[in-house]
Amino acid sequence: MLTVRATLEPNGHVELPPALVQTKPVPVLVTFLEPLTEAGTPPGGGVPKGNIAATLALLRSPEFLALPRSDPAEVERRIEDLRNDWNDE
């Protein structure tokens, strides 16, 4: 696991240090270091914090329902691979 400082651009893209350029997609975790905006939305937009109605609307939306679903066994395998990878140092 590696932690780096990056910038979330207004267009939603994450700007990473140039040395981290990859030739294929790589899964990452993103932590926001700044508080939520005044409107209560995460940086770059999203569902306002504490807005249950908006969250339920999102979960019921055709776009959300059409998202591909992960195979639970595959997810567990990936988690186990990541745990085992930590011991390779």
N, C-alpha and C positions, 0 to 999 in steps of 0.2 A: 504494500500500500504506500502511496506517495501523496503528500499534501503540498499543493502549490498555491500561490496567490494568482487569481485570475480576475477578469473584469467582465461583468454582464453588460453588454451594449444595449442601447434602447431598442434595437431591432430583435432582441432576444438571443443573439449569438453570444457565446462565452469566448472571450479573448484569452487564450493561454500563452505562456511564454513560447517563443519560436522554437526553442530546443525540444519541445514536447510534441512537435508535429508527428502524426502517425500516418501510416499508409493504409490503415483500415479502421473502421469504427472500434472504439474502445469504451466499455462501460465506465462511467464515472459517478461519483456522488458529489452533489453540490450543496454547500452550506452558505447561506446568506449571512454576511457579517454586519450588514446595516439593518436598522429597524425597518418595519413596514412603512410604506409611504403614508402621507396624510390621509389619503382616501381609504386606507386600510387594506390595500391590495399589495401583494408581493411585488418586488421590483420587476418590471417588465409586464405587469398585468396579472391576470388570474382571478380566482374567486376571492372576494373580500373576506378577511378574517372574521369568523363568527357568523357568517351569513348562511344559515342552515338552508333556507329556501333556495338560494343560488346553488349550493352544493347538491341538493336533491335534484334540482333541475338539470344540472350537469350529469349526474349519475343516470338520469332517465333519458337523456338526449340520444337521438339516433347516432350521432357521431361517437359518443362514448360507448354505446352498446355495440357499435360496429368494430371497435378496436379488437385486434387479435388477442386471444386468451393464451396465457402461458400454461404449459403442462406442469402441474405441481411437482412431479417427479424430476423433471428437468431443472426446475428452480432449486429443489433440494440438492441435486447433483452439483449445480453451479456454486451454491453456498458451501458445500463440502469441499469442492475444489479450491475455493478461495481460502477457506480455513486451513487446508493442507498446504497451500502455497506460502502462507506466512512462516511455515517451519522450514522453508528451503534455504534460508540464509545461512 
